[in-house]
């Protein structure tokens, strides 16, 4: 969890529905190889946001998935 200004953990309360949705998403996404964080280099397990991917990557991935 990112640290706040005073080097303390940030805590965000979650509703039961939000927690259930996150649990479901984590179960569906499977496991991924940790990647180095671009700023720190520390291995981090986080998905790449679609807004950060090249424009043609998503359609190419969809086409590749349909070929299986």
mmCIF file as gemmi writes it, N, C-alpha and C atoms, coordinates in Angstrom:
data_model
loop_
_atom_site.group_PDB
_atom_site.id
_atom_site.type_symbol
_atom_site.label_atom_id
_atom_site.label_alt_id
_atom_site.label_comp_id
_atom_site.label_asym_id
_atom_site.label_entity_id
_atom_site.label_seq_id
_atom_site.pdbx_PDB_ins_code
_atom_site.Cartn_x
_atom_site.Cartn_y
_atom_site.Cartn_z
_atom_site.occupancy
_atom_site.B_iso_or_equiv
_atom_site.pdbx_formal_charge
_atom_site.auth_seq_id
_atom_site.auth_asym_id
_atom_site.pdbx_PDB_model_num
ATOM 1 N N . UNK Axp A 1 ? 0.852 -1.172 0 1 0 ? 1 A 1
ATOM 2 C CA . UNK Axp A 1 ? 0 0 0 1 0 ? 1 A 1
ATOM 3 C C . UNK Axp A 1 ? 0.896 1.233 0 1 0 ? 1 A 1
ATOM 4 N N . UNK Axp A 2 ? 0.6 2.22 -0.833 1 0 ? 2 A 1
ATOM 5 C CA . UNK Axp A 2 ? 1.412 3.438 -0.838 1 0 ? 2 A 1
ATOM 6 C C . UNK Axp A 2 ? 1.403 4.124 0.523 1 0 ? 2 A 1
ATOM 7 N N . UNK Axp A 3 ? 2.492 4.748 0.843 1 0 ? 3 A 1
ATOM 8 C CA . UNK Axp A 3 ? 2.581 5.449 2.115 1 0 ? 3 A 1
ATOM 9 C C . UNK Axp A 3 ? 2.14 6.892 1.955 1 0 ? 3 A 1
ATOM 10 N N . UNK Axp A 4 ? 1.545 7.423 3.019 1 0 ? 4 A 1
ATOM 11 C CA . UNK Axp A 4 ? 1.086 8.8 3.014 1 0 ? 4 A 1
ATOM 12 C C . UNK Axp A 4 ? 2.222 9.772 3.302 1 0 ? 4 A 1
ATOM 13 N N . UNK Axp A 5 ? 1.886 11.024 3.5 1 0 ? 5 A 1
ATOM 14 C CA . UNK Axp A 5 ? 2.887 12.076 3.71 1 0 ? 5 A 1
ATOM 15 C C . UNK Axp A 5 ? 3.733 11.835 4.955 1 0 ? 5 A 1
ATOM 16 N N . UNK Axp A 6 ? 3.162 11.228 5.957 1 0 ? 6 A 1
ATOM 17 C CA . UNK Axp A 6 ? 3.891 10.973 7.2 1 0 ? 6 A 1
ATOM 18 C C . UNK Axp A 6 ? 4.446 9.555 7.239 1 0 ? 6 A 1
ATOM 19 N N . UNK Axp A 7 ? 4.592 8.918 6.067 1 0 ? 7 A 1
ATOM 20 C CA . UNK Axp A 7 ? 5.108 7.549 5.951 1 0 ? 7 A 1
ATOM 21 C C . UNK Axp A 7 ? 4.23 6.553 6.7 1 0 ? 7 A 1
ATOM 22 N N . UNK Axp A 8 ? 2.936 6.803 6.68 1 0 ? 8 A 1
ATOM 23 C CA . UNK Axp A 8 ? 1.992 5.878 7.3 1 0 ? 8 A 1
ATOM 24 C C . UNK Axp A 8 ? 1.151 5.227 6.209 1 0 ? 8 A 1
ATOM 25 N N . UNK Axp A 9 ? 0.657 4.025 6.493 1 0 ? 9 A 1
ATOM 26 C CA . UNK Axp A 9 ? -0.182 3.343 5.515 1 0 ? 9 A 1
ATOM 27 C C . UNK Axp A 9 ? -1.497 4.081 5.335 1 0 ? 9 A 1
ATOM 28 N N . UNK Axp A 10 ? -1.988 4.065 4.107 1 0 ? 10 A 1
ATOM 29 C CA . UNK Axp A 10 ? -3.302 4.649 3.828 1 0 ? 10 A 1
ATOM 30 C C . UNK Axp A 10 ? -4.33 3.537 3.927 1 0 ? 10 A 1
ATOM 31 N N . UNK Axp A 11 ? -5.375 3.778 4.66 1 0 ? 11 A 1
ATOM 32 C CA . UNK Axp A 11 ? -6.443 2.793 4.838 1 0 ? 11 A 1
ATOM 33 C C . UNK Axp A 11 ? -7.731 3.378 4.263 1 0 ? 11 A 1
ATOM 34 N N . UNK Axp A 12 ? -8.43 2.57 3.477 1 0 ? 12 A 1
ATOM 35 C CA . UNK Axp A 12 ? -9.677 3.004 2.865 1 0 ? 12 A 1
ATOM 36 C C . UNK Axp A 12 ? -10.755 2.005 3.248 1 0 ? 12 A 1
ATOM 37 N N . UNK Axp A 13 ? -11.838 2.451 3.89 1 0 ? 13 A 1
ATOM 38 C CA . UNK Axp A 13 ? -12.903 1.515 4.242 1 0 ? 13 A 1
ATOM 39 C C . UNK Axp A 13 ? -13.633 1.033 2.987 1 0 ? 13 A 1
ATOM 40 N N . UNK Axp A 14 ? -13.955 -0.257 2.948 1 0 ? 14 A 1
ATOM 41 C CA . UNK Axp A 14 ? -14.672 -0.841 1.815 1 0 ? 14 A 1
ATOM 42 C C . UNK Axp A 14 ? -15.988 -1.427 2.291 1 0 ? 14 A 1
ATOM 43 N N . UNK Axp A 15 ? -17.011 -1.258 1.483 1 0 ? 15 A 1
ATOM 44 C CA . UNK Axp A 15 ? -18.295 -1.878 1.806 1 0 ? 15 A 1
ATOM 45 C C . UNK Axp A 15 ? -18.191 -3.375 1.547 1 0 ? 15 A 1
ATOM 46 N N . UNK Axp A 16 ? -19.13 -4.135 2.08 1 0 ? 16 A 1
ATOM 47 C CA . UNK Axp A 16 ? -19.145 -5.585 1.874 1 0 ? 16 A 1
ATOM 48 C C . UNK Axp A 16 ? -19.285 -5.923 0.391 1 0 ? 16 A 1
ATOM 49 N N . UNK Axp A 17 ? -20.092 -5.152 -0.34 1 0 ? 17 A 1
ATOM 50 C CA . UNK Axp A 17 ? -20.282 -5.404 -1.774 1 0 ? 17 A 1
ATOM 51 C C . UNK Axp A 17 ? -18.991 -5.14 -2.552 1 0 ? 17 A 1
ATOM 52 N N . UNK Axp A 18 ? -18.276 -4.075 -2.197 1 0 ? 18 A 1
ATOM 53 C CA . UNK Axp A 18 ? -17.012 -3.768 -2.867 1 0 ? 18 A 1
ATOM 54 C C . UNK Axp A 18 ? -15.981 -4.847 -2.585 1 0 ? 18 A 1
ATOM 55 N N . UNK Axp A 19 ? -15.894 -5.284 -1.346 1 0 ? 19 A 1
ATOM 56 C CA . UNK Axp A 19 ? -14.955 -6.335 -0.98 1 0 ? 19 A 1
ATOM 57 C C . UNK Axp A 19 ? -15.276 -7.632 -1.72 1 0 ? 19 A 1
ATOM 58 N N . UNK Axp A 20 ? -16.555 -7.966 -1.83 1 0 ? 20 A 1
ATOM 59 C CA . UNK Axp A 20 ? -16.959 -9.172 -2.561 1 0 ? 20 A 1
ATOM 60 C C . UNK Axp A 20 ? -16.584 -9.061 -4.036 1 0 ? 20 A 1
ATOM 61 N N . UNK Axp A 21 ? -16.775 -7.883 -4.625 1 0 ? 21 A 1
ATOM 62 C CA . UNK Axp A 21 ? -16.417 -7.679 -6.034 1 0 ? 21 A 1
ATOM 63 C C . UNK Axp A 21 ? -14.91 -7.813 -6.232 1 0 ? 21 A 1
ATOM 64 N N . UNK Axp A 22 ? -14.123 -7.26 -5.327 1 0 ? 22 A 1
ATOM 65 C CA . UNK Axp A 22 ? -12.667 -7.39 -5.423 1 0 ? 22 A 1
ATOM 66 C C . UNK Axp A 22 ? -12.225 -8.841 -5.27 1 0 ? 22 A 1
ATOM 67 N N . UNK Axp A 23 ? -12.819 -9.553 -4.326 1 0 ? 23 A 1
ATOM 68 C CA . UNK Axp A 23 ? -12.497 -10.971 -4.144 1 0 ? 23 A 1
ATOM 69 C C . UNK Axp A 23 ? -12.812 -11.771 -5.402 1 0 ? 23 A 1
ATOM 70 N N . UNK Axp A 24 ? -13.941 -11.484 -6.034 1 0 ? 24 A 1
ATOM 71 C CA . UNK Axp A 24 ? -14.323 -12.183 -7.264 1 0 ? 24 A 1
ATOM 72 C C . UNK Axp A 24 ? -13.338 -11.864 -8.389 1 0 ? 24 A 1
ATOM 73 N N . UNK Axp A 25 ? -12.961 -10.605 -8.518 1 0 ? 25 A 1
ATOM 74 C CA . UNK Axp A 25 ? -12.022 -10.201 -9.567 1 0 ? 25 A 1
ATOM 75 C C . UNK Axp A 25 ? -10.663 -10.876 -9.384 1 0 ? 25 A 1
ATOM 76 N N . UNK Axp A 26 ? -10.176 -10.909 -8.142 1 0 ? 26 A 1
ATOM 77 C CA . UNK Axp A 26 ? -8.883 -11.543 -7.87 1 0 ? 26 A 1
ATOM 78 C C . UNK Axp A 26 ? -8.943 -13.031 -8.211 1 0 ? 26 A 1
ATOM 79 N N . UNK Axp A 27 ? -10.054 -13.684 -7.888 1 0 ? 27 A 1
ATOM 80 C CA . UNK Axp A 27 ? -10.196 -15.11 -8.189 1 0 ? 27 A 1
ATOM 81 C C . UNK Axp A 27 ? -10.236 -15.354 -9.697 1 0 ? 27 A 1
ATOM 82 N N . UNK Axp A 28 ? -10.876 -14.467 -10.45 1 0 ? 28 A 1
ATOM 83 C CA . UNK Axp A 28 ? -11.009 -14.649 -11.897 1 0 ? 28 A 1
ATOM 84 C C . UNK Axp A 28 ? -9.735 -14.316 -12.661 1 0 ? 28 A 1
ATOM 85 N N . UNK Axp A 29 ? -8.961 -13.367 -12.186 1 0 ? 29 A 1
ATOM 86 C CA . UNK Axp A 29 ? -7.799 -12.925 -12.954 1 0 ? 29 A 1
ATOM 87 C C . UNK Axp A 29 ? -6.647 -13.904 -12.895 1 0 ? 29 A 1
ATOM 88 N N . UNK Axp A 30 ? -6.628 -14.78 -11.911 1 0 ? 30 A 1
ATOM 89 C CA . UNK Axp A 30 ? -5.542 -15.751 -11.82 1 0 ? 30 A 1
ATOM 90 C C . UNK Axp A 30 ? -4.267 -15.124 -11.288 1 0 ? 30 A 1
ATOM 91 N N . UNK Axp A 31 ? -3.173 -15.867 -11.434 1 0 ? 31 A 1
ATOM 92 C CA . UNK Axp A 31 ? -1.897 -15.367 -10.936 1 0 ? 31 A 1
ATOM 93 C C . UNK Axp A 31 ? -1.093 -14.778 -12.082 1 0 ? 31 A 1
ATOM 94 N N . UNK Axp A 32 ? -0.297 -13.803 -11.763 1 0 ? 32 A 1
ATOM 95 C CA . UNK Axp A 32 ? 0.553 -13.136 -12.74 1 0 ? 32 A 1
ATOM 96 C C . UNK Axp A 32 ? 1.972 -13.067 -12.204 1 0 ? 32 A 1
ATOM 97 N N . UNK Axp A 33 ? 2.917 -13.014 -13.094 1 0 ? 33 A 1
ATOM 98 C CA . UNK Axp A 33 ? 4.314 -12.845 -12.71 1 0 ? 33 A 1
ATOM 99 C C . UNK Axp A 33 ? 4.505 -11.399 -12.259 1 0 ? 33 A 1
ATOM 100 N N . UNK Axp A 34 ? 5.115 -11.177 -11.082 1 0 ? 34 A 1
ATOM 101 C CA . UNK Axp A 34 ? 5.361 -9.797 -10.654 1 0 ? 34 A 1
ATOM 102 C C . UNK Axp A 34 ? 6.263 -9.074 -11.65 1 0 ? 34 A 1
ATOM 103 N N . UNK Axp A 35 ? 5.983 -7.81 -11.87 1 0 ? 35 A 1
ATOM 104 C CA . UNK Axp A 35 ? 6.76 -6.979 -12.788 1 0 ? 35 A 1
ATOM 105 C C . UNK Axp A 35 ? 7.467 -5.882 -12.004 1 0 ? 35 A 1
ATOM 106 N N . UNK Axp A 36 ? 8.62 -5.417 -12.48 1 0 ? 36 A 1
ATOM 107 C CA . UNK Axp A 36 ? 9.287 -4.321 -11.777 1 0 ? 36 A 1
ATOM 108 C C . UNK Axp A 36 ? 8.489 -3.024 -11.904 1 0 ? 36 A 1
ATOM 109 N N . UNK Axp A 37 ? 8.325 -2.345 -10.797 1 0 ? 37 A 1
ATOM 110 C CA . UNK Axp A 37 ? 7.63 -1.063 -10.798 1 0 ? 37 A 1
ATOM 111 C C . UNK Axp A 37 ? 8.477 -0.074 -11.589 1 0 ? 37 A 1
ATOM 112 N N . UNK Axp A 38 ? 7.858 0.722 -12.492 1 0 ? 38 A 1
ATOM 113 C CA . UNK Axp A 38 ? 8.64 1.617 -13.339 1 0 ? 38 A 1
ATOM 114 C C . UNK Axp A 38 ? 9.472 2.653 -12.585 1 0 ? 38 A 1
ATOM 115 N N . UNK Axp A 39 ? 9.028 3.077 -11.415 1 0 ? 39 A 1
ATOM 116 C CA . UNK Axp A 39 ? 9.778 4.105 -10.678 1 0 ? 39 A 1
ATOM 117 C C . UNK Axp A 39 ? 10.762 3.514 -9.685 1 0 ? 39 A 1
ATOM 118 N N . UNK Axp A 40 ? 10.365 2.422 -8.995 1 0 ? 40 A 1
ATOM 119 C CA . UNK Axp A 40 ? 11.201 1.897 -7.916 1 0 ? 40 A 1
ATOM 120 C C . UNK Axp A 40 ? 12.001 0.667 -8.3 1 0 ? 40 A 1
ATOM 121 N N . UNK Axp A 41 ? 11.536 -0.08 -9.312 1 0 ? 41 A 1
ATOM 122 C CA . UNK Axp A 41 ? 12.204 -1.316 -9.69 1 0 ? 41 A 1
ATOM 123 C C . UNK Axp A 41 ? 11.821 -2.499 -8.825 1 0 ? 41 A 1
ATOM 124 N N . UNK Axp A 42 ? 11.043 -2.27 -7.77 1 0 ? 42 A 1
ATOM 125 C CA . UNK Axp A 42 ? 10.601 -3.346 -6.886 1 0 ? 42 A 1
ATOM 126 C C . UNK Axp A 42 ? 9.582 -4.203 -7.626 1 0 ? 42 A 1
ATOM 127 N N . UNK Axp A 43 ? 9.712 -5.544 -7.498 1 0 ? 43 A 1
ATOM 128 C CA . UNK Axp A 43 ? 8.74 -6.417 -8.143 1 0 ? 43 A 1
ATOM 129 C C . UNK Axp A 43 ? 7.361 -6.166 -7.554 1 0 ? 43 A 1
ATOM 130 N N . UNK Axp A 44 ? 6.394 -5.92 -8.414 1 0 ? 44 A 1
ATOM 131 C CA . UNK Axp A 44 ? 5.05 -5.539 -8.002 1 0 ? 44 A 1
ATOM 132 C C . UNK Axp A 44 ? 4.038 -6.322 -8.816 1 0 ? 44 A 1
ATOM 133 N N . UNK Axp A 45 ? 3.013 -6.825 -8.167 1 0 ? 45 A 1
ATOM 134 C CA . UNK Axp A 45 ? 1.966 -7.568 -8.862 1 0 ? 45 A 1
ATOM 135 C C . UNK Axp A 45 ? 0.769 -6.65 -9.057 1 0 ? 45 A 1
ATOM 136 N N . UNK Axp A 46 ? 0.747 -5.926 -10.177 1 0 ? 46 A 1
ATOM 137 C CA . UNK Axp A 46 ? -0.403 -5.085 -10.487 1 0 ? 46 A 1
ATOM 138 C C . UNK Axp A 46 ? -0.692 -5.18 -11.973 1 0 ? 46 A 1
ATOM 139 N N . UNK Axp A 47 ? -1.973 -5.168 -12.343 1 0 ? 47 A 1
ATOM 140 C CA . UNK Axp A 47 ? -2.318 -5.24 -13.756 1 0 ? 47 A 1
ATOM 141 C C . UNK Axp A 47 ? -2.032 -3.911 -14.463 1 0 ? 47 A 1
ATOM 142 N N . UNK Axp A 48 ? -1.829 -3.98 -15.742 1 0 ? 48 A 1
ATOM 143 C CA . UNK Axp A 48 ? -1.608 -2.772 -16.534 1 0 ? 48 A 1
ATOM 144 C C . UNK Axp A 48 ? -2.965 -2.192 -16.906 1 0 ? 48 A 1
ATOM 145 N N . UNK Axp A 49 ? -3.162 -0.919 -16.633 1 0 ? 49 A 1
ATOM 146 C CA . UNK Axp A 49 ? -4.426 -0.253 -16.94 1 0 ? 49 A 1
ATOM 147 C C . UNK Axp A 49 ? -4.554 -0.09 -18.455 1 0 ? 49 A 1
ATOM 148 N N . UNK Axp A 50 ? -5.748 -0.33 -19.03 1 0 ? 50 A 1
ATOM 149 C CA . UNK Axp A 50 ? -5.928 -0.199 -20.48 1 0 ? 50 A 1
ATOM 150 C C . UNK Axp A 50 ? -5.508 1.161 -21.04 1 0 ? 50 A 1
ATOM 151 N N . UNK Axp A 51 ? -5.62 2.217 -20.253 1 0 ? 51 A 1
ATOM 152 C CA . UNK Axp A 51 ? -5.241 3.546 -20.734 1 0 ? 51 A 1
ATOM 153 C C . UNK Axp A 51 ? -3.728 3.666 -20.928 1 0 ? 51 A 1
ATOM 154 N N . UNK Axp A 52 ? -2.969 2.753 -20.337 1 0 ? 52 A 1
ATOM 155 C CA . UNK Axp A 52 ? -1.509 2.797 -20.429 1 0 ? 52 A 1
ATOM 156 C C . UNK Axp A 52 ? -0.955 1.882 -21.52 1 0 ? 52 A 1
ATOM 157 N N . UNK Axp A 53 ? -1.813 1.171 -22.234 1 0 ? 53 A 1
ATOM 158 C CA . UNK Axp A 53 ? -1.341 0.255 -23.27 1 0 ? 53 A 1
ATOM 159 C C . UNK Axp A 53 ? -1.393 0.931 -24.635 1 0 ? 53 A 1
ATOM 160 N N . UNK Axp A 54 ? -0.544 0.506 -25.566 1 0 ? 54 A 1
ATOM 161 C CA . UNK Axp A 54 ? -0.589 1.082 -26.915 1 0 ? 54 A 1
ATOM 162 C C . UNK Axp A 54 ? -1.961 0.858 -27.554 1 0 ? 54 A 1
ATOM 163 N N . UNK Axp A 55 ? -2.424 1.776 -28.394 1 0 ? 55 A 1
ATOM 164 C CA . UNK Axp A 55 ? -3.776 1.696 -28.962 1 0 ? 55 A 1
ATOM 165 C C . UNK Axp A 55 ? -4.092 0.381 -29.677 1 0 ? 55 A 1
ATOM 166 N N . UNK Axp A 56 ? -3.147 -0.229 -30.353 1 0 ? 56 A 1
ATOM 167 C CA . UNK Axp A 56 ? -3.436 -1.448 -31.105 1 0 ? 56 A 1
ATOM 168 C C . UNK Axp A 56 ? -3.319 -2.726 -30.31 1 0 ? 56 A 1
ATOM 169 N N . UNK Axp A 57 ? -2.857 -2.649 -29.064 1 0 ? 57 A 1
ATOM 170 C CA . UNK Axp A 57 ? -2.621 -3.864 -28.291 1 0 ? 57 A 1
ATOM 171 C C . UNK Axp A 57 ? -3.908 -4.59 -27.924 1 0 ? 57 A 1
ATOM 172 N N . UNK Axp A 58 ? -4.911 -3.861 -27.457 1 0 ? 58 A 1
ATOM 173 C CA . UNK Axp A 58 ? -6.16 -4.502 -27.028 1 0 ? 58 A 1
ATOM 174 C C . UNK Axp A 58 ? -6.848 -5.246 -28.179 1 0 ? 58 A 1
ATOM 175 N N . UNK Axp A 59 ? -7.05 -4.63 -29.348 1 0 ? 59 A 1
ATOM 176 C CA . UNK Axp A 59 ? -7.663 -5.374 -30.456 1 0 ? 59 A 1
ATOM 177 C C . UNK Axp A 59 ? -6.83 -6.59 -30.879 1 0 ? 59 A 1
ATOM 178 N N . UNK Axp A 60 ? -5.502 -6.463 -30.859 1 0 ? 60 A 1
ATOM 179 C CA . UNK Axp A 60 ? -4.649 -7.598 -31.226 1 0 ? 60 A 1
ATOM 180 C C . UNK Axp A 60 ? -4.799 -8.736 -30.224 1 0 ? 60 A 1
ATOM 181 N N . UNK Axp A 61 ? -4.887 -8.4 -28.946 1 0 ? 61 A 1
ATOM 182 C CA . UNK Axp A 61 ? -5.07 -9.429 -27.921 1 0 ? 61 A 1
ATOM 183 C C . UNK Axp A 61 ? -6.423 -10.111 -28.073 1 0 ? 61 A 1
ATOM 184 N N . UNK Axp A 62 ? -7.452 -9.349 -28.407 1 0 ? 62 A 1
ATOM 185 C CA . UNK Axp A 62 ? -8.772 -9.947 -28.621 1 0 ? 62 A 1
ATOM 186 C C . UNK Axp A 62 ? -8.751 -10.891 -29.816 1 0 ? 62 A 1
ATOM 187 N N . UNK Axp A 63 ? -8.101 -10.492 -30.905 1 0 ? 63 A 1
ATOM 188 C CA . UNK Axp A 63 ? -8.011 -11.365 -32.082 1 0 ? 63 A 1
ATOM 189 C C . UNK Axp A 63 ? -7.253 -12.642 -31.744 1 0 ? 63 A 1
ATOM 190 N N . UNK Axp A 64 ? -6.183 -12.522 -30.975 1 0 ? 64 A 1
ATOM 191 C CA . UNK Axp A 64 ? -5.395 -13.694 -30.589 1 0 ? 64 A 1
ATOM 192 C C . UNK Axp A 64 ? -6.205 -14.629 -29.709 1 0 ? 64 A 1
ATOM 193 N N . UNK Axp A 65 ? -7.025 -14.083 -28.829 1 0 ? 65 A 1
ATOM 194 C CA . UNK Axp A 65 ? -7.845 -14.919 -27.947 1 0 ? 65 A 1
ATOM 195 C C . UNK Axp A 65 ? -8.884 -15.698 -28.739 1 0 ? 65 A 1
ATOM 196 N N . UNK Axp A 66 ? -9.391 -15.123 -29.82 1 0 ? 66 A 1
ATOM 197 C CA . UNK Axp A 66 ? -10.405 -15.808 -30.628 1 0 ? 66 A 1
ATOM 198 C C . UNK Axp A 66 ? -9.814 -16.93 -31.467 1 0 ? 66 A 1
ATOM 199 N N . UNK Axp A 67 ? -8.51 -16.925 -31.661 1 0 ? 67 A 1
ATOM 200 C CA . UNK Axp A 67 ? -7.86 -17.964 -32.465 1 0 ? 67 A 1
ATOM 201 C C . UNK Axp A 67 ? -7.646 -19.251 -31.696 1 0 ? 67 A 1
ATOM 202 N N . UNK Axp A 68 ? -7.772 -19.228 -30.399 1 0 ? 68 A 1
ATOM 203 C CA . UNK Axp A 68 ? -7.513 -20.433 -29.59 1 0 ? 68 A 1
ATOM 204 C C . UNK Axp A 68 ? -8.497 -21.505 -29.852 1 0 ? 68 A 1
